[in-house]
Amino acid sequence: MFLKTRSTFSKKRALQVLVITLFTYLCAEIDGHLMKNCIYLVLSFVLFCVASCHHNPSYPSSLLMADSLTYVAPRQALQMIDSIREEMAQADKPTRMYHQLLSVKAQDKAYIPHTSDSLMLSLVDYYEHEGDKSLLPEAYYYLGSIYRDLKDAPRALDAFQKALDVVDKTPSSLLRMIHNQMGWLFYRQKMYDEAMTSYLQGYRCDSLLKDTFEMSSDLINIAYIYQCKDDSLSSLSSLFKARELAKSIDSQLMLDEADIQIAGLFIEMGKDEKAKQLIQSPLKRAIPSNISSIYSIAAKAYLHVGETDSASYLFKVLLKEGNIYAQRAAYEGLANIAVKENDMKKAADYFMHFRQTSDSIQHISAIESVAQMKSLYDYQLREKENLQLQQQKERLRNNFIITALIGIILITLLTASVFYYRRRQHLLALQMSLMKHHTEEQYKKTTAYIEHNKEEIVKLTEQIANLLKEINVEKEVHHNEKQTLLEELELQRQKIEQQNRLAEIEIKERSEVEKKILASEIYQKLKLSIDSKSLITDDMLGQLGDLLNKHYPNFKSVIQSSDLSKINYAICMLTKIGIQSIDIATLVGRERSTITKAKPKIYKKITGLDGKVTDFDNYIQLV
């Protein structure tokens, strides 16, 4: 699980409030007289004011108190800030601007999403040109936070970089937060090297601050980036360090986060029993925010060690309470369980839902990619417009304004063309990827796939036999290493055997379906129509559609989603049951060449890809 952090619980003025409050309480306990207690309260208030004035004598103590509260109780800080809003209307400009900055800050600390940048832009402009320069880094930081919430990554990164440029490089909570936010945004843009650099800088900052809790959080984030870079060993190393730090401060939250990621890696490495043991503790404390990751990992571990009842229960919980990625994993897991239990009806149903969920995820990913590209394009365009406006103000020449406007139009058209081309290329690549995935999945249901797997099983069997001989011959000191390798080979062989069993079931079922179609009444009617050179009727098309819906439930939804004409849909259905192009031409009253030309066009309309007649025939058979 990836940890995105906005706030910190360490602040000098918050510590001052705590110390002064404790001083008041101790004084009251020592002397029980009410009058003296009142005196101590007054003295405490004076001490607080002195400490606050030392920080910045120009701001009222109420605002400084609210500032301190944002780190420990942001909701209460918001209430305090709102309660003095009318009073601030009569204050001087620095105080009013500080009050507005605190309002944005408290909202951010309370995890209330920002919806507009107008207020923060005016605050940034003020602190850039006339305000307290010590508050400029915070102003840039919260401007970046607003753009983060608005999902405008380029402008968010630009604001955080400005904050980094002006902030004091002495380790502080603000410096750490800037690095963490930049790391998160780089990760969201799949810029993993840049994300790693930012998180490492944040970890260095926390190390110098000796903030063990945040160090543990940083290491978990670093581990996740290593996973994105397919470096499991480095990821595990970071997670074990994070785990030790969490133990040292007795932080169950960080310990659970580390264990969840470690368990996930163990499953990828085939260490299912270890993953199962490790996930037990986080599993007991699962909450809505992390239930998807915990239950998914736990269910996979149970499934791999053969505890299917436990796995099935967790998968079913994920169908109700998990996110879309957890639901996809749950449908796949339940389908595999149903296959093991020989309940092919349930297995088919779960596999259908698995494919639908996978399609939804692909759709979401495509939308996010387009949105990211649009955000970057908009940012670049805004930057160019800003530069042009600055040049216009500096030169104040009408001829430059006209030239700049023409330049904007040309650049916009060119950029729009490039963007359109890239978007088209991206969608085409996505379609080809989906087709490749579909073809690979169908290949796993063929005899060629089974034969290939059998060859792999023979090789693995020979390796296992040779390894057993070596274990019997060599000294005991080498047994542990070779025993581990033996277990891995055996596990691999069992997995391939399981894949073959699934493929054999699919082939058998497909063969049965083909036999039923050939023996069906509508198929016989079609053969008679071909022999008699008569056209297919609407009633026959309806019967054929019902037959295909019965045996191929996804066929109609996949084909008709492309809004095909009646005759093109008929060509697809007749091809699906094995009718040749010349006979299709007879049934629909067209020339054979017409059918031959129509098939590639239908293929392009369905898949978005160019293809031949054979590509169409193969695709229809795989749907």
ABEGO torsion letter per residue (X at the ends): XBBBBABBABBAAAAAAAAAAAAAAAAAAABABAAAAAAAAAAAAAAAAAAAAAABAABBAAAAAAAAAAAABAAAAAAAAAAAAAAAAABBAAAAAAAAAAAAAAAAAAGBBBABAAAAAAAAAAAAAABBAAAAAAAAAAAAAAAAAAGBAAAAAAAAAAAAAABBABBBAAAAAAAAAAAAAAAAAGBAAAAAAAAAAAAAAAAAAGBAAAAAAAAAAAAAAAAAAGBAAAAAAAAAAAAAAAAAAGBAAAAAAAAAAAAAAAAAAGBAAAAAAAAAAAAAABBAAAAAAAAAAAAAAAAAAGBAAAAAAAAAAAAAABBAAAAAAAAAAAAAAAAAAGBAAAAAAAAAAAAAAAAAAAAAAAAAAAAAAAAAAAAAAAAAAAAAAAAAAAAGBAAAAAAAAAAAAAAAAAAAAAAAAAAAAAAAAAAAAAAAAAAAAAAAABAAAAAAAAAAAAAAAAAAAAAAAAAAABBAAAAAAAAAAAAAAAAAAAAAAAAAAAAAAAAAAAAAAAAAAAABAAAAAAAAAAAAGBBBBAAAAAAAAAAAAAABAAAAAAAAAAGBBAAAAAAAAAAAAGBBAAAAAAAAGBBAAAAAAAAAAAAAAAAGBBBBAAAAAAAAAAX
